[in-house]
Amino acid sequence: MQDLIINFAPTGMVPTKEMTPHVPVSSAEIIEQVHEAHELGITVAHLHARHGDGSPAYERQIYAEIFDGVRRHCPELVICASLSGRTFPAFEQRSEVLELQPDMASLTLGSMNFPREPSMNAPEMITRLAEKMDQFGVRPELECFDGGMVNYACYLASKDVLRPPFYFNLLVGNIATAQDGLIQTGLLISQLPAGSYWSLAGIGHSQLRANTLALLEGGGVRVGLEDNIWFDASRTRLATNLELLRRVHDLAAVFERPVMRPAAFGSLGFYNKHRSPGLS
C-alpha cells in the first residue's frame, strides 16, 4: 500500500469569516496555515486566492504573493492552483494563474450543480485549460464528482489531451453528484485508469467518511475547510484546518499509512516540468 497523499485545501471559494473565523482568506493567513500544515505533514496544497474583502480572486498578482510565500517556507511542497468555474467563466480569468507555473492546477471534468450555483465546465473549456497547462508545465489535478467525469477523463486520455501520470480528486457528498456510500465510491475508484493516483474528498459531513474510506482502500485524502467547516457531525463545533489535519494523521497512524512527502510525490511526475531545482 502506497504512502498517504494528503491534499490540503484550506480556503476554497465558499467559506467566509462570517461562516467561520478559522478560514484563511488573506494571502498572509493562507501562507501561515499552509506552513503550519506542512510542518505537521501534507503532500499537496490546493490553493484558492481571495480579494481583500474576502471574495474569490483569480488575479495573477494575488496568487503570486501566495505562491511566493509558500515556496519561501515550504520549497518542496507541491502547489496546486484552483481553476474553478464557479465564479469566473472566462478562459482568460480561469487560466491566468497558470502563467505562474504552479506544479498542478485543478481541472474539473464536467459541469454540475452545487446547492446554490452551477459550476460550468464545457468540453472546449476543459480542453483549452488542459492545453495551457501543458504549455506551462503544469500537471492537472483531475477533479471528478461522478462517474461521468471519470469516464470523460478516460476519453480525453485516449485522445492524448491528458497524459499520465494521472492524479484524481474524487469528490463525494455534493447534493447533485456522487455520494459517500461504499458502492458509489468503489465504482468511481474502479473506473480510474490503471496506475492512477487518487484521493477522496468529502463535502460537509462526508469529509470524515471519505477520508476514512480512502485510508482503508489505499488512496489519498483531501482535507480542509474548503470542503467542511465543522469538526463534528452535529455541527456544534467549528473546526480549524489543523484540527481536521491532525485527525487525518491520527487515523493514518491507526491504518499504518505514513504520509507521502511532497518530494516523493513530485518525483512521480507531479512537479512542474519547468520547476527550478532550488524549489525541490
C-alpha positions in Angstrom: 0.0 0.0 0.0 1.4 3.4 -1.0 2.2 6.2 1.4 -0.7 8.5 2.1 -1.1 11.5 -0.2 -2.6 14.4 1.9 -4.1 17.1 -0.3 -4.6 20.2 1.9 -7.5 22.5 0.9 -7.5 25.4 3.4 -9.7 28.1 1.8 -11.9 27.3 -1.2 -14.3 29.8 -2.7 -17.3 29.5 -0.3 -16.3 29.7 3.4 -16.2 33.3 4.7 -15.1 34.8 8.0 -18.8 35.2 8.8 -19.3 31.5 8.5 -16.1 30.6 10.4 -13.4 32.8 11.8 -10.9 30.0 11.2 -10.9 30.1 7.4 -7.7 31.8 6.0 -8.6 34.4 3.3 -5.8 36.9 3.2 -2.6 35.9 1.5 -0.7 36.1 4.8 -3.2 33.8 6.5 -3.1 31.3 3.7 0.7 31.2 3.7 0.8 30.8 7.5 -1.7 28.0 7.6 -0.1 26.1 4.7 3.3 26.5 6.5 1.8 25.1 9.7 0.2 22.2 7.8 3.4 21.5 6.0 5.2 21.2 9.4 2.6 18.7 10.5 2.7 16.8 7.3 1.0 17.3 3.9 1.8 16.4 0.3 -0.1 18.9 -1.8 -1.5 22.4 -1.1 -4.7 23.1 -3.1 -4.9 26.9 -3.1 -7.6 29.5 -3.8 -7.0 33.2 -3.7 -9.2 35.9 -2.2 -9.5 39.6 -2.6 -9.1 41.9 0.4 -12.9 41.8 1.0 -12.8 38.0 1.2 -14.4 37.4 -2.2 -12.8 34.8 -4.6 -10.0 36.1 -6.8 -8.3 34.9 -10.0 -5.7 37.6 -10.5 -2.2 36.5 -11.1 -0.6 39.1 -8.7 -2.7 37.8 -5.7 -1.7 34.2 -6.5 1.9 35.2 -6.9 2.0 36.6 -3.4 0.6 33.3 -2.0 2.9 31.1 -4.1 6.0 33.1 -3.2 5.2 32.9 0.5 4.5 29.2 0.4 7.6 28.4 -1.6 9.8 30.5 0.8 8.7 28.5 3.8 8.0 25.1 2.1 10.1 24.9 -1.1 9.5 21.2 -1.8 5.7 21.4 -1.3 3.6 20.6 -4.4 1.4 23.6 -5.1 -1.9 23.2 -6.9 -3.9 26.3 -8.1 -7.6 26.3 -8.5 -9.1 26.9 -11.9 -12.7 26.8 -10.7 -15.5 27.8 -13.0 -18.0 28.6 -10.2 -17.3 32.4 -10.2 -15.1 33.2 -13.2 -16.5 32.0 -16.5 -13.9 33.4 -19.0 -11.0 31.2 -20.1 -8.6 34.2 -19.6 -9.6 34.6 -16.0 -9.6 30.9 -15.1 -6.2 30.3 -16.8 -4.2 33.4 -15.8 -2.7 31.7 -12.8 -1.1 29.0 -15.0 1.4 31.6 -16.2 2.9 31.5 -12.6 3.8 27.8 -13.3 2.4 26.1 -10.2 3.1 22.4 -10.0 -0.5 21.5 -10.6 -3.9 23.0 -11.3 -7.4 21.7 -10.8 -9.3 20.5 -13.9 -12.9 19.7 -13.3 -14.1 17.2 -15.9 -17.7 18.4 -16.3 -20.4 20.8 -15.4 -22.6 20.3 -12.3 -24.8 22.0 -9.8 -23.9 22.9 -6.3 -26.6 23.8 -3.8 -26.8 27.4 -4.7 -25.0 27.8 -8.1 -23.6 25.8 -11.0 -20.1 25.1 -12.0 -19.8 25.3 -15.7 -17.0 23.3 -17.5 -17.8 23.0 -21.2 -15.8 20.4 -23.3 -14.0 23.3 -25.1 -13.0 24.9 -21.8 -11.7 21.7 -20.4 -9.6 21.1 -23.4 -8.2 24.6 -23.6 -7.3 24.6 -19.9 -5.5 21.2 -20.3 -3.6 22.6 -23.3 -2.5 25.7 -21.5 -1.4 23.6 -18.5 0.8 21.6 -20.8 2.2 24.8 -22.3 3.3 26.0 -18.9 4.5 22.6 -17.5 1.5 22.3 -15.1 0.2 18.9 -14.2 -3.7 18.6 -14.0 -5.4 17.7 -10.7 -8.3 15.8 -12.2 -11.5 16.7 -10.2 -14.3 14.2 -10.7 -17.7 14.5 -8.9 -19.3 11.5 -10.5 -18.6 8.5 -12.8 -19.4 10.5 -16.0 -16.5 12.8 -15.2 -14.1 9.8 -14.6 -15.3 8.4 -18.0 -14.6 11.8 -19.7 -11.1 11.8 -18.2 -10.5 8.4 -19.7 -11.9 9.7 -23.1 -9.5 12.7 -23.0 -6.6 10.4 -22.2 -7.5 8.2 -25.2 -7.3 11.4 -27.3 -3.9 12.4 -25.8 -5.4 15.6 -24.3 -4.5 14.2 -20.9 -1.3 12.1 -20.4 -0.1 10.1 -17.4 0.8 10.2 -14.6 -2.8 10.8 -13.5 -3.9 12.2 -10.2 -7.6 12.3 -9.4 -9.5 14.1 -6.7 -12.8 12.1 -6.3 -15.3 14.5 -4.6 -18.3 13.0 -3.0 -21.2 14.3 -0.9 -22.3 17.2 -3.1 -26.1 17.1 -3.3 -26.2 16.9 -7.1 -23.4 14.4 -7.7 -21.9 11.2 -6.2 -22.4 10.4 -2.6 -20.1 8.8 0.0 -21.5 5.3 0.1 -19.3 2.2 -0.4 -20.9 1.3 -3.7 -20.6 4.8 -5.3 -17.1 5.5 -4.1 -15.9 2.0 -5.0 -17.4 2.4 -8.5 -15.5 5.7 -9.0 -12.2 4.2 -7.9 -12.8 1.1 -10.1 -13.2 3.3 -13.2 -9.8 5.1 -12.9 -7.1 4.4 -15.5 -4.6 1.8 -14.3 -1.8 3.2 -12.3 -3.7 6.4 -11.3 -3.0 8.1 -8.0 -6.2 9.3 -6.3 -7.6 11.0 -3.2 -11.1 11.0 -1.8 -12.7 14.3 -0.8 -15.9 14.6 1.1 -18.2 17.7 1.1 -19.5 18.7 4.5 -20.4 15.8 6.8 -19.0 13.4 4.1 -15.4 14.6 4.7 -14.6 12.2 7.6 -16.2 9.2 6.0 -14.5 9.8 2.6 -11.1 10.3 4.3 -11.6 7.1 6.3 -12.6 5.1 3.3 -9.5 6.4 1.4 -7.2 5.4 4.2 -8.7 1.9 4.3 -8.6 1.4 0.5 -5.1 2.7 -0.1 -5.9 6.1 -1.6 -5.1 9.6 -0.5 -7.2 12.2 1.2 -8.2 15.8 0.6 -8.9 17.6 3.8 -9.5 21.2 4.9 -12.1 24.0 5.4 -12.7 24.3 1.7 -14.9 21.2 1.9 -16.0 21.2 5.6 -16.1 23.8 8.3 -17.4 21.6 11.1 -15.4 19.2 13.4 -18.4 17.2 14.5 -21.4 15.6 12.7 -23.9 17.5 14.8 -22.3 20.8 13.7 -21.8 22.2 17.2 -18.1 22.9 16.9 -16.3 24.8 14.1 -13.1 23.2 13.0 -9.7 24.6 12.3 -7.7 23.4 9.4 -5.0 22.0 11.7 -7.7 20.1 13.8 -9.0 18.4 10.6 -5.5 17.6 9.5 -4.4 16.2 12.9 -7.5 13.9 12.8 -6.3 12.5 9.5 -2.8 12.0 10.9 -4.4 10.1 13.9 -6.4 7.9 11.6 -3.3 7.4 9.3 -1.4 6.0 12.3 -4.2 3.5 13.0 -4.2 2.3 9.4 -0.3 2.4 9.4 -0.3 4.8 6.4 2.8 7.1 6.6 2.3 10.4 4.9 3.9 10.8 1.4 6.5 13.6 1.4 6.0 16.3 -1.2 9.3 15.5 -2.9 8.3 11.8 -3.3 5.0 12.8 -4.9 6.8 15.4 -7.1 9.3 12.9 -8.3 6.4 10.7 -9.6 5.8 13.4 -12.2 3.8 16.0 -10.4 6.2 18.8 -10.0 6.0 21.5 -12.7 8.3 20.3 -15.5 10.0 23.8 -15.5 10.5 23.9 -11.8 13.8 25.3 -10.6 16.0 22.6 -8.9 16.2 25.0 -6.0 12.5 24.6 -5.3 12.5 20.8 -4.9 
